[in-house]
Amino acid sequence: MATEHANNSEHALTPAGYIEHHLSFNAHPVTEGAGFWTLHVDTFVMSVALGLLVMGLVWLVARKATSGVPSKGQAFVELIFGFVDEQVKNIFHGNRHSFIAPTALTVFLWVFAMNSMDFLPVDWVAGIVSFFGGEHAKWRAVPTSDINTTFALALSVWILMIFFSIKVKGLVGWLHELFFSPFGTKIWVLPLNFLFNLIEYVSKPLSHSLRLFGNMYAGEVIFLLLGLWAATGVSGTIFGAILGAGWSIFHILIVALQAFIFMMLTVVYLAMAHEGH
C-alpha cells in the first residue's frame, strides 16, 4: 500500500506540472541528434488542417453561389469579402484584386481560424490526445500561440514586401532607397540611412509576429489559470466559471481583433513596398 501511495504521489499532477503539460509542444527532432531543427507536429498539423478547412468552406460557398437571393452562407462570405476589400481599398491604391486583397483575405481567415482554437477546452483536447497517444502525449491546439507560426507568417510577409519593393522600384531603385533615404544623399549620412532602414526592416517581422503570439499565448495561460482556480473548491468553481465565461466573451474580441491587426499590418507593409519614402 505504501509503495502504491508513493507511486500515485509521484505521478500526481501539480498546478505547475498541469500548466507545463498543456503548454508543451508535440516536438520531434527533424534529424537524429539535431535538437535545433525540431518539428512541432501539433502546430504543423493544426495549421495545415485549418487552412484546408477554411479554403474548403469558402470553396463550397463559392460553388453554390447564385446571382439571385443569396443563402445565409453566401451572404456571410460576401460580407467578409466586402469588409476586407474595403480595408485594402483604403490603404492600397493600386490594382488590389491582383494579389493584395486575396492575400489579405487569406491571412485574415487563416489567422482567425487558428486563433479560434483557443476556445477549445484544453482538457478536452488533452483527453482526445491521451486516448490515441497515451496519458503523457502533448498537443497544443492553438497554432498562433507558437512563436514559430507567427514568425513564419510575418517572415513570409517580409519576403513579399522586399519582393514587391524590388519589382516596383527595380533593384537599383530599392538599393538607392536603402542607402539614400530618408536623410538625403550626402556621403556622411549614408551609414545612417542604411542603419535606419535596417532597423525598420528587422523590426517589422519581429513586431508583426510577437504581437499576435503574445496575445494568444497570454489568453491560453489565463484560461489555464482559471481552470486551476475552478479546481480549488466550491468557491473557486463558482468564481472560476464566472470569470471564465467573461474572459471567453472578451477573448472573442481578442481573437477577431488580432486577426484583423495582422491582416492590416500585412496590407500596410505590402502597400509601403509599392511606394517610396
Contacts in CASP RR format, 6 or more apart in sequence:
PFRMAT RR
TARGET T0000
AUTHOR 0000-0000-0000
METHOD contacts of the structure
MODEL  1
MATEHANNSEHALTPAGYIEHHLSFNAHPVTEGAGFWTLHVDTFVMSVAL
GLLVMGLVWLVARKATSGVPSKGQAFVELIFGFVDEQVKNIFHGNRHSFI
APTALTVFLWVFAMNSMDFLPVDWVAGIVSFFGGEHAKWRAVPTSDINTT
FALALSVWILMIFFSIKVKGLVGWLHELFFSPFGTKIWVLPLNFLFNLIE
YVSKPLSHSLRLFGNMYAGEVIFLLLGLWAATGVSGTIFGAILGAGWSIF
HILIVALQAFIFMMLTVVYLAMAHEGH
13 21 0 8 1.000
15 228 0 8 1.000
18 224 0 8 1.000
18 228 0 8 1.000
19 221 0 8 1.000
19 224 0 8 1.000
19 225 0 8 1.000
19 228 0 8 1.000
21 126 0 8 1.000
21 138 0 8 1.000
22 122 0 8 1.000
22 126 0 8 1.000
22 140 0 8 1.000
22 224 0 8 1.000
23 140 0 8 1.000
23 220 0 8 1.000
23 221 0 8 1.000
23 224 0 8 1.000
24 138 0 8 1.000
24 140 0 8 1.000
25 40 0 8 1.000
25 41 0 8 1.000
25 42 0 8 1.000
25 43 0 8 1.000
25 138 0 8 1.000
25 140 0 8 1.000
25 146 0 8 1.000
26 40 0 8 1.000
26 41 0 8 1.000
26 42 0 8 1.000
26 137 0 8 1.000
26 138 0 8 1.000
26 139 0 8 1.000
26 140 0 8 1.000
27 38 0 8 1.000
27 39 0 8 1.000
27 40 0 8 1.000
27 41 0 8 1.000
28 38 0 8 1.000
28 39 0 8 1.000
28 41 0 8 1.000
29 35 0 8 1.000
29 37 0 8 1.000
29 38 0 8 1.000
29 39 0 8 1.000
30 37 0 8 1.000
30 38 0 8 1.000
30 39 0 8 1.000
31 37 0 8 1.000
40 140 0 8 1.000
40 146 0 8 1.000
40 148 0 8 1.000
42 138 0 8 1.000
42 139 0 8 1.000
42 140 0 8 1.000
42 141 0 8 1.000
43 140 0 8 1.000
43 143 0 8 1.000
43 146 0 8 1.000
43 148 0 8 1.000
43 149 0 8 1.000
46 114 0 8 1.000
46 117 0 8 1.000
46 140 0 8 1.000
46 141 0 8 1.000
46 142 0 8 1.000
46 143 0 8 1.000
47 114 0 8 1.000
47 143 0 8 1.000
47 149 0 8 1.000
50 110 0 8 1.000
50 113 0 8 1.000
50 114 0 8 1.000
50 117 0 8 1.000
50 143 0 8 1.000
51 110 0 8 1.000
51 113 0 8 1.000
53 113 0 8 1.000
54 109 0 8 1.000
54 110 0 8 1.000
54 113 0 8 1.000
58 77 0 8 1.000
58 109 0 8 1.000
61 73 0 8 1.000
61 74 0 8 1.000
61 77 0 8 1.000
62 77 0 8 1.000
64 71 0 8 1.000
64 74 0 8 1.000
65 74 0 8 1.000
66 74 0 8 1.000
70 78 0 8 1.000
80 105 0 8 1.000
80 108 0 8 1.000
80 109 0 8 1.000
81 105 0 8 1.000
84 101 0 8 1.000
84 104 0 8 1.000
84 105 0 8 1.000
84 108 0 8 1.000
84 263 0 8 1.000
85 96 0 8 1.000
85 97 0 8 1.000
85 101 0 8 1.000
85 105 0 8 1.000
87 104 0 8 1.000
87 263 0 8 1.000
87 264 0 8 1.000
87 267 0 8 1.000
88 96 0 8 1.000
88 100 0 8 1.000
88 101 0 8 1.000
88 104 0 8 1.000
88 267 0 8 1.000
89 96 0 8 1.000
91 264 0 8 1.000
91 267 0 8 1.000
91 268 0 8 1.000
91 271 0 8 1.000
92 100 0 8 1.000
92 101 0 8 1.000
92 267 0 8 1.000
92 270 0 8 1.000
92 271 0 8 1.000
92 274 0 8 1.000
93 271 0 8 1.000
94 100 0 8 1.000
94 274 0 8 1.000
100 267 0 8 1.000
100 270 0 8 1.000
100 271 0 8 1.000
103 160 0 8 1.000
103 266 0 8 1.000
103 270 0 8 1.000
104 263 0 8 1.000
104 266 0 8 1.000
104 267 0 8 1.000
107 153 0 8 1.000
107 157 0 8 1.000
107 262 0 8 1.000
107 263 0 8 1.000
107 266 0 8 1.000
108 259 0 8 1.000
108 260 0 8 1.000
108 262 0 8 1.000
108 263 0 8 1.000
111 144 0 8 1.000
111 153 0 8 1.000
111 212 0 8 1.000
111 258 0 8 1.000
111 259 0 8 1.000
111 262 0 8 1.000
111 263 0 8 1.000
112 255 0 8 1.000
112 256 0 8 1.000
112 259 0 8 1.000
114 142 0 8 1.000
114 143 0 8 1.000
114 144 0 8 1.000
114 149 0 8 1.000
115 142 0 8 1.000
115 144 0 8 1.000
115 216 0 8 1.000
115 254 0 8 1.000
115 255 0 8 1.000
115 256 0 8 1.000
115 258 0 8 1.000
115 259 0 8 1.000
116 255 0 8 1.000
117 141 0 8 1.000
117 142 0 8 1.000
117 143 0 8 1.000
118 141 0 8 1.000
118 142 0 8 1.000
118 145 0 8 1.000
118 216 0 8 1.000
118 219 0 8 1.000
118 220 0 8 1.000
118 223 0 8 1.000
118 251 0 8 1.000
118 255 0 8 1.000
119 248 0 8 1.000
119 251 0 8 1.000
119 255 0 8 1.000
120 141 0 8 1.000
122 141 0 8 1.000
122 220 0 8 1.000
122 223 0 8 1.000
122 224 0 8 1.000
125 139 0 8 1.000
125 141 0 8 1.000
126 139 0 8 1.000
129 137 0 8 1.000
129 138 0 8 1.000
129 139 0 8 1.000
130 136 0 8 1.000
130 137 0 8 1.000
140 146 0 8 1.000
142 216 0 8 1.000
142 220 0 8 1.000
143 149 0 8 1.000
144 150 0 8 1.000
144 212 0 8 1.000
144 213 0 8 1.000
144 216 0 8 1.000
144 258 0 8 1.000
145 213 0 8 1.000
145 216 0 8 1.000
145 217 0 8 1.000
145 220 0 8 1.000
146 213 0 8 1.000
147 209 0 8 1.000
147 210 0 8 1.000
147 213 0 8 1.000
149 213 0 8 1.000
150 208 0 8 1.000
150 209 0 8 1.000
150 210 0 8 1.000
150 212 0 8 1.000
150 213 0 8 1.000
150 216 0 8 1.000
151 205 0 8 1.000
151 209 0 8 1.000
151 213 0 8 1.000
153 208 0 8 1.000
153 209 0 8 1.000
153 212 0 8 1.000
153 262 0 8 1.000
154 204 0 8 1.000
154 205 0 8 1.000
154 206 0 8 1.000
154 208 0 8 1.000
154 209 0 8 1.000
155 205 0 8 1.000
155 209 0 8 1.000
157 205 0 8 1.000
157 208 0 8 1.000
157 265 0 8 1.000
157 266 0 8 1.000
157 269 0 8 1.000
157 270 0 8 1.000
158 201 0 8 1.000
158 204 0 8 1.000
158 205 0 8 1.000
158 208 0 8 1.000
158 269 0 8 1.000
160 270 0 8 1.000
160 273 0 8 1.000
161 204 0 8 1.000
161 269 0 8 1.000
161 270 0 8 1.000
161 272 0 8 1.000
161 273 0 8 1.000
162 174 0 8 1.000
162 201 0 8 1.000
162 273 0 8 1.000
163 273 0 8 1.000
164 270 0 8 1.000
164 273 0 8 1.000
164 274 0 8 1.000
165 174 0 8 1.000
165 177 0 8 1.000
165 273 0 8 1.000
166 174 0 8 1.000
168 273 0 8 1.000
168 274 0 8 1.000
169 176 0 8 1.000
169 177 0 8 1.000
169 276 0 8 1.000
177 197 0 8 1.000
177 276 0 8 1.000
177 277 0 8 1.000
178 193 0 8 1.000
178 194 0 8 1.000
178 197 0 8 1.000
179 190 0 8 1.000
179 193 0 8 1.000
179 194 0 8 1.000
179 197 0 8 1.000
180 190 0 8 1.000
180 193 0 8 1.000
181 193 0 8 1.000
181 197 0 8 1.000
181 276 0 8 1.000
181 277 0 8 1.000
182 193 0 8 1.000
182 196 0 8 1.000
182 277 0 8 1.000
183 189 0 8 1.000
183 192 0 8 1.000
183 193 0 8 1.000
183 196 0 8 1.000
184 193 0 8 1.000
204 269 0 8 1.000
208 262 0 8 1.000
208 265 0 8 1.000
208 266 0 8 1.000
208 269 0 8 1.000
211 258 0 8 1.000
211 261 0 8 1.000
211 262 0 8 1.000
212 258 0 8 1.000
212 261 0 8 1.000
212 262 0 8 1.000
215 254 0 8 1.000
215 258 0 8 1.000
216 258 0 8 1.000
219 247 0 8 1.000
219 251 0 8 1.000
219 254 0 8 1.000
222 247 0 8 1.000
223 244 0 8 1.000
223 247 0 8 1.000
223 251 0 8 1.000
226 240 0 8 1.000
226 243 0 8 1.000
226 244 0 8 1.000
226 247 0 8 1.000
227 240 0 8 1.000
227 244 0 8 1.000
229 236 0 8 1.000
229 239 0 8 1.000
229 240 0 8 1.000
229 243 0 8 1.000
230 236 0 8 1.000
230 237 0 8 1.000
230 240 0 8 1.000
230 241 0 8 1.000
231 237 0 8 1.000
END
